[in-house]
């Protein structure tokens, strides 16, 4: 608050007057003069004391302002006062010799100042034939004071709020709103008074505290606050002239650019307003990026520091479509990424932009232009408050052979794409390539690594190829992986089985194409996607998992040419083909899974003993099977399903469309109630069991090869008796 004047109190009425000849005391008898005419008189002599309040002391000249003096008295034996003298001024009274009789007297002197009366009484003995001096100490008979404050100020104010409080600021004496001011000489004015003559307005003597707050229309906070203590004395009007320079008022204009808001817009502020927070704005189909102080959107404003304002302010609402662009020719800067001709350089920077937004209802798309190198990460800092979902899309689509023209490429160093966010991420028309992990990094995929909280959907045109790792050459997932549309993990349009020199993705231990760890409600879903509500639904997969390679040399340990899954796997469509590994050339399933559609064909294993070219079922695995699933055994009959444990089997859940669904190699050839097929519906089992065949048992006996044919009975149990 600016205050260019001090509180200058001007005493205009005497609060206390001291007539200070010491009176009514015998020590003054020595000063009594003999009268020249032998009569007895009294005289009034006076001088002013130095008594003061917090205001300036009363001057000797003030005594001259008293008028209408009346002296009265009563003799010792009398009960009533009689008037002895009148005078219009003190000087007139002091010049008088007032005749009285000797004896004991009580005198009373009164005088007036304006509407105020002063009085005093004195008892004294009057000596015969003397001029007896009498002294009075007059005090006001009026025990209240008044107040008059003249405020003048520069600046713009539309009203003021005045509070008069006690000196401890605990009790409110008066609250007053001043709604108008008078203007003169370039300033605005108003006067606050407490009338000393008004029984309701006059004030008892003492100290008070005054607060005046100045306001401008549209500005919530006060422009300035004036505060001070004021001393009120008896029978005096305390007065002061107070000059102030008020803080300037600034206007804020908001350019909504087609947006709308239910928030509160503050249109006027002053430097006393404190921090001003600007409201959010919405625009259908767009995301509110924030307010900017320039129309080029280079200076973002999240709040207004009014203490630094010097001019009126215009704020511009900036909206963006939920689209960002990334290119190898781009630059990672705050202003880049929103247009195709000014892209960012990395996916990481694009995701950082999204993570700064509040856009929970929006699906973001990041377009990849050309081949973007490096290790790209979508961190868990991107949450559901920033995006409903994220799509990574190649900007230029597919070539004539269906191969994406745009790619993320790790250049054979680390994982190409790591997904740690809980926001679902869809990949479309984009190649994920060049990822490589050497050694035993068991939880790192070459192409994509999916965390336990994450969901990745490979959609039309997605291609994960040219990657390698210890587990999951193409993808290592601890979360949820959906594959649908024309998406491919491996080599698109492959026509030959993978080998050490020809493969799409490669693993050293488990899952040449995909490795999945267990996650409740997670897993691998072939021919499925998530709908708008996040519910899993079938979605045709015309692509699949092709020509991935597991280079593990330990046939007793390493497994899964195309897929190794310790998580639930569901397959409704798609193809798993031309994959190769030591065991489970197509897929190795370590958890109960469901196969209701699609084809598993033309996969291969280097260890033929266990006939697991198509599938390998690990211990305690039940595979629910039905619908159009097809697992042809191939021309040599070796593309089979190996059930590695007596605790594992197939469970028929619906009618099967293929005459021969799969050829099975049991864990043992015996008649010890080896259950190969089960069903909750006995009639269904009896009609469907013939769609499965058993690998014949062969062994050497007496130098000859013996072949024993085995079958599945209508109860689903292994038997060597033909049906």
Helices and strands as residue ranges (DSSP letters): E 2-3, G 26-31, E 33-34, E 41-44, G 60-65, E 67-75, E 82-89, H 90-94, E 98-99, E 103-113, E 116-126, E 130-134, E 139-140, E 144-154, E 159-166, E 172-178, E 182-184, E 187-194, E 203-204, E 206-215, E 224-232, E 237-245, E 249-255, E 268-270, E 276-277, E 287-292, E 300-301, E 303-304, G 306-308, E 313-320, E 323-327, H 347-355, E 363-369, E 371-373, E 376-378, E 389-394, E 407-409, E 417-419, E 424-428, E 431-433, E 448-450, E 455-458, E 463-464, E 467-471, E 475-477, E 480-483, E 488-490, E 505-510, E 514-516, E 523-526, E 528-530, E 536-538, E 544-546, E 549-550, E 563-565, E 569-571, E 575-577, E 580-581, E 587-589, E 593-595, E 599-601, E 604-605, G 608-610, E 615-617, E 622-627, E 641-643, E 649-656, E 662-665, E 677-678, H 682-688, G 689-691, E 692-694, E 697-701, E 704-708, E 711-712, E 718-719
